[in-house]
Amino acid sequence: MPITIAASIDVCKFMASKKNLANPMLRLFEEITTNYTNTNHKCPYDHDLVVDRLPSQFLGEHFTNILPLPPGEYSFNSIWYSKNIERATICIYSTIS
């Protein structure tokens, strides 16, 4: 049975305040942006967004220990808007075994 989680998050507001870190997905986003990207700052983002040297072990540990997901195939899909215009689409596919 597919698991679907839908959420809308204003990333600019989140990055400005860093509120809601009790949410495990936002905590993961914050950890990734702080340690593995060039996006750890307030908006605007007027440069390329780069994810660099993100260890698969980090994600594996997060998704099996912190968010105990069962083995299976997963996808993470994210659409980023600015001023009601789609600016980016991110699709990540993974398998937990």
N, CA and C atoms as a LAMMPS dump frame, in Angstrom:
ITEM: TIMESTEP
0
ITEM: NUMBER OF ATOMS
291
ITEM: BOX BOUNDS ff ff ff
-5.0000000000000000e+02 5.0000000000000000e+02
-5.0000000000000000e+02 5.0000000000000000e+02
-5.0000000000000000e+02 5.0000000000000000e+02
ITEM: ATOMS id mol type element x y z
1 1 1 N 0.848 -1.171 0
2 1 2 C 0 0 0
3 1 3 C 0.896 1.237 0
4 2 1 N 0.723 2.142 -0.943
5 2 2 C 1.531 3.364 -0.987
6 2 3 C 1.284 4.262 0.227
7 3 1 N 2.347 4.91 0.659
8 3 2 C 2.267 5.885 1.736
9 3 3 C 2.415 7.254 1.09
10 4 1 N 1.466 8.144 1.327
11 4 2 C 1.534 9.485 0.755
12 4 3 C 1.452 10.507 1.874
13 5 1 N 2.392 11.433 1.836
14 5 2 C 2.377 12.547 2.769
15 5 3 C 2.426 13.807 1.917
16 6 1 N 1.426 14.638 2.028
17 6 2 C 1.401 15.892 1.285
18 6 3 C 1.542 17.042 2.27
19 7 1 N 2.409 17.974 1.921
20 7 2 C 2.614 19.134 2.79
21 7 3 C 2.995 20.324 1.931
22 8 1 N 2.566 21.49 2.348
23 8 2 C 2.973 22.744 1.712
24 8 3 C 3.758 23.54 2.742
25 9 1 N 4.949 23.951 2.367
26 9 2 C 5.822 24.662 3.286
27 9 3 C 6.372 25.882 2.568
28 10 1 N 6.288 27.017 3.212
29 10 2 C 6.901 28.23 2.688
30 10 3 C 8.363 28.197 3.138
31 11 1 N 9.237 27.779 2.247
32 11 2 C 10.649 27.592 2.592
33 11 3 C 11.288 28.904 3.015
34 12 1 N 10.911 30.01 2.382
35 12 2 C 11.492 31.298 2.766
36 12 3 C 11.143 31.65 4.203
37 13 1 N 9.894 31.437 4.599
38 13 2 C 9.504 31.705 5.985
39 13 3 C 10.22 30.754 6.939
40 14 1 N 10.33 29.482 6.544
41 14 2 C 11.012 28.508 7.397
42 14 3 C 12.479 28.89 7.586
43 15 1 N 13.169 29.224 6.492
44 15 2 C 14.591 29.551 6.586
45 15 3 C 14.815 30.831 7.39
46 16 1 N 13.835 31.731 7.406
47 16 2 C 13.974 32.969 8.169
48 16 3 C 13.811 32.73 9.666
49 17 1 N 12.988 31.754 10.049
50 17 2 C 12.689 31.575 11.47
51 17 3 C 13.181 30.262 12.054
52 18 1 N 13.337 29.238 11.211
53 18 2 C 13.725 27.889 11.652
54 18 3 C 12.756 27.336 12.689
55 19 1 N 11.484 27.731 12.571
56 19 2 C 10.453 27.197 13.458
57 19 3 C 10.029 25.822 12.969
58 20 1 N 9.306 25.118 13.791
59 20 2 C 8.743 23.802 13.47
60 20 3 C 9.809 22.716 13.32
61 21 1 N 10.925 22.84 14.031
62 21 2 C 11.951 21.798 13.946
63 21 3 C 11.539 20.528 14.664
64 22 1 N 10.392 20.536 15.317
65 22 2 C 9.87 19.297 15.886
66 22 3 C 9.359 18.377 14.784
67 23 1 N 9.032 18.944 13.626
68 23 2 C 8.612 18.161 12.467
69 23 3 C 9.843 17.43 11.925
70 24 1 N 9.847 16.09 11.895
71 24 2 C 11.051 15.364 11.481
72 24 3 C 11.476 15.645 10.043
73 25 1 N 10.534 15.937 9.147
74 25 2 C 10.92 16.236 7.766
75 25 3 C 11.574 17.613 7.671
76 26 1 N 11.075 18.584 8.432
77 26 2 C 11.707 19.906 8.43
78 26 3 C 13.072 19.855 9.113
79 27 1 N 13.204 19.023 10.152
80 27 2 C 14.498 18.863 10.807
81 27 3 C 15.513 18.26 9.831
82 28 1 N 15.084 17.269 9.052
83 28 2 C 15.971 16.688 8.034
84 28 3 C 16.347 17.745 7
85 29 1 N 15.367 18.513 6.527
86 29 2 C 15.64 19.57 5.557
87 29 3 C 16.658 20.557 6.115
88 30 1 N 16.486 20.952 7.371
89 30 2 C 17.408 21.897 7.994
90 30 3 C 18.804 21.312 8.125
91 31 1 N 18.909 20.039 8.502
92 31 2 C 20.222 19.399 8.627
93 31 3 C 20.918 19.315 7.269
94 32 1 N 20.163 18.981 6.23
95 32 2 C 20.754 18.889 4.89
96 32 3 C 21.191 20.265 4.411
97 33 1 N 20.315 21.283 4.56
98 33 2 C 20.682 22.611 4.068
99 33 3 C 21.869 23.185 4.839
100 34 1 N 21.955 22.885 6.121
101 34 2 C 23.067 23.406 6.92
102 34 3 C 24.39 22.75 6.544
103 35 1 N 24.375 21.442 6.337
104 35 2 C 25.632 20.707 6.18
105 35 3 C 26.029 20.357 4.75
106 36 1 N 25.08 20.324 3.824
107 36 2 C 25.406 19.768 2.509
108 36 3 C 24.953 20.63 1.331
109 37 1 N 24.52 21.874 1.58
110 37 2 C 24.082 22.733 0.484
111 37 3 C 24.58 24.155 0.68
112 38 1 N 24.333 24.962 -0.342
113 38 2 C 24.638 26.391 -0.257
114 38 3 C 23.363 27.204 -0.043
115 39 1 N 22.338 26.584 0.551
116 39 2 C 21.037 27.238 0.703
117 39 3 C 20.718 27.617 2.136
118 40 1 N 21.683 27.576 3.022
119 40 2 C 21.409 27.845 4.435
120 40 3 C 21.403 29.345 4.717
121 41 1 N 20.471 30.037 4.084
122 41 2 C 20.298 31.467 4.328
123 41 3 C 18.875 31.861 3.964
124 42 1 N 18.505 33.072 4.353
125 42 2 C 17.168 33.577 4.048
126 42 3 C 17.028 33.847 2.554
127 43 1 N 15.808 33.94 2.103
128 43 2 C 15.522 34.307 0.719
129 43 3 C 15.927 35.758 0.506
130 44 1 N 16.251 36.14 -0.701
131 44 2 C 16.04 35.412 -1.957
132 44 3 C 17.21 34.488 -2.288
133 45 1 N 16.9 33.488 -3.067
134 45 2 C 17.901 32.593 -3.626
135 45 3 C 18.103 33.043 -5.07
136 46 1 N 19.185 33.715 -5.318
137 46 2 C 19.446 34.24 -6.657
138 46 3 C 20.689 33.592 -7.263
139 47 1 N 20.9 32.312 -6.912
140 47 2 C 22.051 31.563 -7.402
141 47 3 C 21.637 30.115 -7.585
142 48 1 N 22.495 29.337 -8.228
143 48 2 C 22.227 27.907 -8.364
144 48 3 C 22.197 27.277 -6.976
145 49 1 N 21.32 26.305 -6.804
146 49 2 C 21.241 25.568 -5.552
147 49 3 C 22.052 24.288 -5.711
148 50 1 N 22.963 24.054 -4.784
149 50 2 C 23.883 22.936 -4.889
150 50 3 C 23.778 22.053 -3.661
151 51 1 N 23.628 20.751 -3.882
152 51 2 C 23.739 19.751 -2.828
153 51 3 C 25.058 19.043 -3.094
154 52 1 N 25.937 19.007 -2.08
155 52 2 C 27.278 18.466 -2.293
156 52 3 C 27.654 17.519 -1.156
157 53 1 N 28.098 16.332 -1.519
158 53 2 C 28.627 15.332 -0.577
159 53 3 C 27.616 14.907 0.493
160 54 1 N 26.374 14.751 0.082
161 54 2 C 25.335 14.271 0.989
162 54 3 C 25.462 12.759 1.09
163 55 1 N 25.906 12.236 2.24
164 55 2 C 26.129 10.795 2.36
165 55 3 C 24.827 10.002 2.335
166 56 1 N 24.814 8.934 1.593
167 56 2 C 23.631 8.072 1.569
168 56 3 C 23.394 7.474 2.961
169 57 1 N 24.458 7.268 3.752
170 57 2 C 24.307 6.751 5.117
171 57 3 C 23.476 7.704 5.979
172 58 1 N 23.677 9.008 5.791
173 58 2 C 22.917 10.014 6.54
174 58 3 C 21.429 9.862 6.256
175 59 1 N 21.076 9.75 4.981
176 59 2 C 19.673 9.595 4.612
177 59 3 C 19.132 8.246 5.078
178 60 1 N 19.93 7.194 4.893
179 60 2 C 19.498 5.866 5.313
180 60 3 C 19.197 5.809 6.795
181 61 1 N 20.076 6.403 7.605
182 61 2 C 19.868 6.422 9.049
183 61 3 C 18.623 7.233 9.405
184 62 1 N 18.446 8.361 8.763
185 62 2 C 17.299 9.207 9.066
186 62 3 C 15.986 8.491 8.743
187 63 1 N 15.948 7.844 7.589
188 63 2 C 14.685 7.24 7.162
189 63 3 C 14.421 5.864 7.774
190 64 1 N 15.408 5.247 8.395
191 64 2 C 15.147 3.96 9.043
192 64 3 C 15.101 4.075 10.569
193 65 1 N 15.852 5.018 11.157
194 65 2 C 15.867 5.168 12.617
195 65 3 C 14.935 6.266 13.106
196 66 1 N 15.008 7.432 12.481
197 66 2 C 14.224 8.57 12.953
198 66 3 C 12.797 8.506 12.418
199 67 1 N 12.653 8.227 11.144
200 67 2 C 11.333 7.998 10.535
201 67 3 C 11.314 6.522 10.155
202 68 1 N 10.856 5.65 11.023
203 68 2 C 10.983 4.209 10.765
204 68 3 C 10.099 3.743 9.597
205 69 1 N 10.647 3.895 8.4
206 69 2 C 9.926 3.466 7.204
207 69 3 C 10.243 2.002 6.916
208 70 1 N 9.272 1.244 6.485
209 70 2 C 9.53 -0.161 6.153
210 70 3 C 10.319 -0.267 4.853
211 71 1 N 10.976 -1.401 4.623
212 71 2 C 11.683 -1.594 3.356
213 71 3 C 10.722 -1.404 2.178
214 72 1 N 11.253 -0.849 1.106
215 72 2 C 10.436 -0.644 -0.089
216 72 3 C 11.019 0.443 -0.965
217 73 1 N 10.304 0.77 -2.023
218 73 2 C 10.712 1.813 -2.952
219 73 3 C 9.98 3.101 -2.597
220 74 1 N 10.714 4.208 -2.624
221 74 2 C 10.16 5.5 -2.229
222 74 3 C 10.522 6.558 -3.256
223 75 1 N 9.7 7.598 -3.287
224 75 2 C 10.034 8.78 -4.078
225 75 3 C 9.699 10.011 -3.251
226 76 1 N 10.516 11.032 -3.429
227 76 2 C 10.286 12.332 -2.826
228 76 3 C 10.143 13.303 -3.976
229 77 1 N 9.01 13.97 -4.046
230 77 2 C 8.747 14.916 -5.125
231 77 3 C 8.446 16.273 -4.513
232 78 1 N 9.11 17.29 -5.017
233 78 2 C 8.956 18.627 -4.475
234 78 3 C 8.902 19.631 -5.62
235 79 1 N 7.933 20.517 -5.564
236 79 2 C 7.825 21.588 -6.554
237 79 3 C 8.001 22.901 -5.806
238 80 1 N 8.916 23.729 -6.282
239 80 2 C 9.24 24.996 -5.637
240 80 3 C 8.654 26.145 -6.452
241 81 1 N 7.923 27.02 -5.761
242 81 2 C 7.294 28.175 -6.394
243 81 3 C 7.856 29.452 -5.795
244 82 1 N 7.909 30.46 -6.598
245 82 2 C 8.218 31.801 -6.137
246 82 3 C 7.308 32.746 -6.9
247 83 1 N 6.585 33.578 -6.175
248 83 2 C 5.637 34.508 -6.779
249 83 3 C 4.645 33.785 -7.685
250 84 1 N 4.18 32.621 -7.209
251 84 2 C 3.207 31.777 -7.914
252 84 3 C 3.691 31.265 -9.265
253 85 1 N 5.011 31.209 -9.465
254 85 2 C 5.598 30.658 -10.68
255 85 3 C 6.448 29.462 -10.288
256 86 1 N 6.212 28.323 -10.945
257 86 2 C 7.026 27.139 -10.664
258 86 3 C 8.462 27.414 -11.068
259 87 1 N 9.381 27.26 -10.099
260 87 2 C 10.798 27.564 -10.335
261 87 3 C 11.672 26.32 -10.401
262 88 1 N 11.276 25.261 -9.695
263 88 2 C 12.101 24.051 -9.677
264 88 3 C 11.233 22.849 -9.328
265 89 1 N 11.641 21.707 -9.86
266 89 2 C 11.023 20.425 -9.51
267 89 3 C 12.143 19.487 -9.102
268 90 1 N 11.977 18.863 -7.942
269 90 2 C 12.974 17.922 -7.434
270 90 3 C 12.299 16.572 -7.275
271 91 1 N 12.885 15.549 -7.869
272 91 2 C 12.394 14.178 -7.738
273 91 3 C 13.557 13.299 -7.31
274 92 1 N 13.403 12.633 -6.17
275 92 2 C 14.438 11.742 -5.66
276 92 3 C 13.807 10.366 -5.483
277 93 1 N 14.44 9.347 -6.03
278 93 2 C 13.935 7.976 -5.931
279 93 3 C 14.946 7.155 -5.135
280 94 1 N 14.429 6.297 -4.253
281 94 2 C 15.306 5.525 -3.394
282 94 3 C 14.657 4.196 -3.02
283 95 1 N 15.507 3.277 -2.603
284 95 2 C 15.04 1.995 -2.118
285 95 3 C 15.615 1.77 -0.728
286 96 1 N 14.751 1.4 0.199
287 96 2 C 15.202 1.006 1.539
288 96 3 C 15.104 -0.504 1.591
289 97 1 N 16.232 -1.132 1.894
290 97 2 C 16.229 -2.605 1.933
291 97 3 C 16.676 -3.106 3.285
